[in-house]
Amino acid sequence: MLTVCPPDQNSAMVPWQNDFLDLLIEDYQYKIKNEIPALGIRCLCYDEKEHTLIIANTGVRRVHLINLDTGALRWYDHHETTVRHIVRFRDEIITSSWDGTVRVVNFSDLSQRLALTERYMGRSPFVTVSPDGNYIFSLSYDVEKNPLIRTNIVRKWDYKTGRLLQSYSHTGQHKSSTRSGVCIPIGEHLYVISNSGFLNVFHLHSGTLLKENSIRGDFRTMCHAPGFNILIATDITGFIHLYNLRNDRFYASYQVHQDDITGILVHPRKPEIVFTCSFDGLIKISELPDFKCLSTLPVDNHELWSFTFIGEMLVAGSTSGFIYIYDISNLRGPQLKGRIFLSEDAYSVFSQDSHLFYTNNTSIFNLFRKKENEIITGKQSDYLLHLFNSKQVLDRLFGKKEKTAPLPEGQKPRMPQIPDKLPFTH
């Protein structure tokens, strides 16, 4: 399914318009309607080429795409239930889901090209693509469909045809308490962690198990830090574990959070900087090699599942339904710049530096007059919400410069003419 909700706003406004609207909005308050439910954020993925944020949610199967240039919102519903992980590769979107499938979707028209699954393929929390682009790797909990299977399964699929090429089943015994796992192909090896507590090394093409490594606990997620030739694995108790790829062994562990660490990424331009997010509601910024904490971001009181980078911005998703945007140009002092609220068919962007907002659908708001605390309805509400809906909020957050045409020589700025009567009634 493809639904397109194009914006209807021109972002080019002269400076006095912003000042006028900031003054006008001081008399009003807007709130998202109570009946508009927020969607908890499960996974975030950023497409730099298309300047698009791709979002999967808790509890619903929909995948949303927000174009940060145009403001357009699109979505698709190919999965049968919650999408757990998103990868953007070439001109496609690859997703894994709790429905036991991996799906490959065209970015432009959101049509589905492949649905990868088998009879006993269970919930799939992770999917990735080999560095050469020839293979898709997925991890799943087949024990939920076939109790005779005691371990989690990693599968290798042909990227072009979707044909199953290899299964890796010696991943350690499945534990029912946590559903988690990651598989990372590096060179000729495949590194796999899961809730078994094992980090196992396989030969990528033969499927031979080369080495078993274990901890006392359940792994959650993992990333590769190539600048240090290590893997960094997290667990459900707030610890990270450093794994040396030269000699295939764990060599250090640190407690970074007080709860399950659900997301970990290396800074895209600073190989010594690692970001983690957790169910404790915090994002930590740490420095390798000894994982020294540089900064802690108290995002909110809800579970954090995922984050991504957009230039010098960190974009983090919470099960509260908000996506938080931080300026991380100063790693020791990140600043909250704004938030995005997402529902099933609408979104809104709020900036810390503006009283205005940007949305693809103003009908999700109620408008109040502050002095009387009375709700405003009808044409008056529509008129004012349209005025307060400014695409400059979106543009300023994500790095676009204002497009204000210079005035002809000798011409003074035109002051706004406030109408004698506003359309207050139907």
Stockholm file with secondary structure:
# STOCKHOLM 1.0

chainA/1-426         MLTVCPPDQNSAMVPWQNDFLDLLIEDYQYKIKNEIPALGIRCLCYDEKEHTLIIANTGVRRVHLINLDTGALRWYDHHETTVRHIVRFRDEIITSSWDGTVRVVNFSDLSQRLALTERYMGRSPFVTVSPDGNYIFSLSYDVEKNPLIRTNIVRKWDYKTGRLLQSYSHTGQHKSSTRSGVCIPIGEHLYVISNSGFLNVFHLHSGTLLKENSIRGDFRTMCHAPGFNILIATDITGFIHLYNLRNDRFYASYQVHQDDITGILVHPRKPEIVFTCSFDGLIKISELPDFKCLSTLPVDNHELWSFTFIGEMLVAGSTSGFIYIYDISNLRGPQLKGRIFLSEDAYSVFSQDSHLFYTNNTSIFNLFRKKENEIITGKQSDYLLHLFNSKQVLDRLFGKKEKTAPLPEGQKPRMPQIPDKLPFTH
#=GR chainA/1-426 SS CCEEECCCCCCCCCHHHHHHHHHHHTTEEEEECTTSCCCCEEEEEEETTTTEEEEEESSCCCEEEEETTTCCEEEECCSSSCEEEEEEETTEEEEEETTSCEEEEETTTCCEEEEECCTTCCEEEEEEECTTSSEEEEEEEGGGTCTTCCBCEEEEEETTTCCEEEEECCSCBCCTTCCCEEEEEETTEEEEEETTSEEEEEETTTCCEEEEEECSSCEEEEEEEGGGTEEEEEETTSEEEEEETTTTEEEEEEECCSSCEEEEEECSSCTTEEEEEETTSEEEEEETTTTEEEEEEECCSSCEEEEEEETTEEEEEETTSEEEEEECSSTTSCEEEEEEEECSSCEEEEETTCSCEEESCGGGEEEEETTTTEEECHHHHHHHHHHHBCTHHHHHHTTCCCCCCCCCTTCCCCCCCCCSSCCCCC
#=GC SS_cons         CCEEECCCCCCCCCHHHHHHHHHHHTTEEEEECTTSCCCCEEEEEEETTTTEEEEEESSCCCEEEEETTTCCEEEECCSSSCEEEEEEETTEEEEEETTSCEEEEETTTCCEEEEECCTTCCEEEEEEECTTSSEEEEEEEGGGTCTTCCBCEEEEEETTTCCEEEEECCSCBCCTTCCCEEEEEETTEEEEEETTSEEEEEETTTCCEEEEEECSSCEEEEEEEGGGTEEEEEETTSEEEEEETTTTEEEEEEECCSSCEEEEEECSSCTTEEEEEETTSEEEEEETTTTEEEEEEECCSSCEEEEEEETTEEEEEETTSEEEEEECSSTTSCEEEEEEEECSSCEEEEETTCSCEEESCGGGEEEEETTTTEEECHHHHHHHHHHHBCTHHHHHHTTCCCCCCCCCTTCCCCCCCCCSSCCCCC
//
